[in-house]
């Protein structure tokens, strides 16, 4: 049976989501934990909504995993808890503290964590406070100077205008690290910047925050988009520059890839249950079409 897991993680000490020999990864920790609590002879394989790079965090990551139905049914034991509640509780006892599964439930028919996803929502947080950011937020808020800004406050209105011009269906090759056989065409549904009020609670006051939403992302895309916006916000580039870079369809050495730790996967949107299977078919067909001339290639979702 297929199970949906919703989870969050602090990416600071991970080499990214995807399992890699000899490295600590979120996928590796989760699959090892699942095998342990379910007493499986081999670790099950998880499929994730959006693979994240080293240092990137998630608050609303989604995974599916196919498990033996008998193992799922045996989870509650003699307790009155549901199998999903029991799995969450048991995983909390074996997973490291920087990975938390918040819910587990039988997936509806046709569900695929990756291909059924409609939208992936990311946030990127910067601090341009002269003396540096809140030290308690150093793992998820980037000092703007590390993202390519000079000292001084960023022009958030200019960043917002430059970023809004990138929304829509485009080839984002200029903002992606190329991978053979992988398309760089994406629909950027929303890319906007705002500043949180100085009256906001401690830790959130005065942050410069990007909201980035797309159907999917290619490798390093969000962090490169952030770097381009910071160049505008710091006055080093005009508002029109990111759109000019996009139109060139080539990597521009002027685009700095922002540090990973400011990026958080906030949530993933899916269609209603009755449309899940259709969404998966459409997504797979589009990826296959866009992968030409490398038919085996698939779109990457690393950010």
Phi, psi and omega in degrees: 000153181263135181239137174262132175242134173250131187210165173226160177202152172268112186280002187307313187261014181251149174272034180101182179288307195291136178303133179219133182303130175078002181239151178275120181229159179294315179301316180299316179295317182294315182292324176295319178295319178298314180299323183290310185286333179267355179057050180266144180292333177227149179292135177287159180263125179264151175240128189252152179291318181211115179288130181252148181280173178304131177089346180278141183258168174217137173251333184227046178287150179231138182225148164239152180213138178265121186238154173298132182300323181296319180297320177297314183294334182276354185302316184291338185062234179264004182280168179269004182286156173285163176302322179296315178297321180294321180295318179299315181295317182290321178296325178299333181277345183240339180281152176292160186293347180267011171227126181227120172272121186263339177202152177216133183203156175300132180283143176293161180304135177086359184287134173220118187303324182274301190279342178275350183293136176269316185214145174241125185255122176241153171233144174233130186242130179236153170237126176248024177297132186307320182274002183106165183281177177298121182298337178283349179248018187294342181271347181225005175233129184264132170297124186304332179294332177284343179263008176105008180268147170282174177296148181114166183285142177284147176275093186292326179297319178293319178299318181294317180295317180295322183286321180301330181291347181266353183293150179117186179273118182213165166272112184265031181304327181292343183241014182233147171280121186293143173226133184302129177083000182254131179286152175245014176276127181218159172254105178275105187281326179204132174215099184224154180240146176209164177247130177288146182298148177294344178273000180295162180303156179306137182095337179248346186293132172070016178281149174258119191236131174261139170249119185233119184230132177208168175293323176197170181229148173263175190299124178069011187299310184296316183292328175288322176298320178297315180301321178294320180293322179295324177299324177287314183296333179271358178086004181282338181224152178285164181302326184285347189298313180302322178293325177293320177298315179303314183295333181289336180059024177225147178301134181251126180298345178283348180271115177269130175282119185293155179302150186291326194287352175276356188259134181225129170282111187274318178193165177232133180259142177231155177287173175297157188306322184292346183249006183297311183298320179295319179299318180298316179299317181295316182295317179295318180296319180294318179298319180296319179295317184286342184280349178302137011269020177242083188302336182277349183287149176229155180296141177269153179237019178285142180228000000 
